[in-house]
């Protein structure tokens, strides 16, 4: 279970990467230092061998005299412990350290390479406690090998230095990895702390309590932005749940009234025998309630489909003046039934096209006219005015009706919201007409607003983008 958590995986990956880095770096340091130390020994041996080859004929064969000469030349006694000079027959002409148990070895391959003028480096084992690094330096005169200078130096300093470095690496690398792993665990715990808070908060949040929010420690880091985004999502979900609850309550309320009327009238009709006129009256009233419920269900279906983007709306270029004229003709009939006057002013709208759906646009403007007819007293008047902007058209539907209070204007486009519930019910409204108008307008990438003064009337303004010809 330990390796299942993100914290454990982070610590393991951190430890693994750190271990690879430290081991690689330590190996690089070890081999680089080893190469440098061996190169340093080889350079010293080469220098001593060159001096020995050049000066072998000018000093005594006495070892003390030779060592004194080298010390005088270098300023200190050379570290090379073993120096011997061989003639072309392989006999020793000079041995700087007669205490050596064995003479410095020489192979036929070394002689062959020396005759070719090649300097040969070798590492000898078994002659002393530590390996000996040896150079075989040929002395060539007249293209012939006359002498072979062999200089050897103990690798004690090199071996001891590398051994101490290896010990330090073996001791420090695991220690660093161990402490880094522990530190990485607590660091991962601190960094992932907000994730735990998000998890705990998500467990506490339910459909009955969406008001809780996740504390945001730092809005600038990744986890802070995650928590802020999560809070924004919760806020949207909370609003959606509130709208669903309100929508369900309003829909239940709207459907309960006609169902209650239908039930009461049906029970009254069945309670005793009635004549034909009474049955006809009951059926007529029932039909009105059924039609009312049918309109509610149809409007609910439109809005529900629009919420999930399933309302089909095929767009094509349409002349907006033609649609408004058709709606005006239908609205005139509605206005005349209330002895109201409906006026139309298209301005310069003729010939202007917009990308839209003819059926939905008719429904939009007819709803606005019907709304004006319902909330305007008999004998009132309603105006439809249109104007053109640079990239849009503006259509205003005004009336001199009852008006809308400022506090109601903010909610007038909400579903089932009515300023005068009793009057709307009497007029047969469903409380969804303006909500559908907003949906249609927004589907056409437009905007709808209302301005109103109580007792003086209201003006609904629809702004829709128009097709602007290029050229």
TAMOWO-V548099 format. One record per helix or strand of 3 or more residues. SS is the DSSP state (a for helix, b for strand). FROM is the first residue (numbers start at 0). LEN is the number of residues. If there is no record, write none. Layout:
SS	FROM	LEN
SS	FROM	LEN
//
This chain:
a	1	3
a	5	50
a	62	12
b	81	6
b	91	4
a	107	8
b	119	5
b	131	10
b	143	11
a	155	36
a	192	12
a	221	50
a	275	32
b	315	4
a	319	18
b	340	5
b	352	4
a	357	17
b	380	8
b	391	8
a	405	4
a	420	7
a	432	11
b	446	7
b	456	9
//
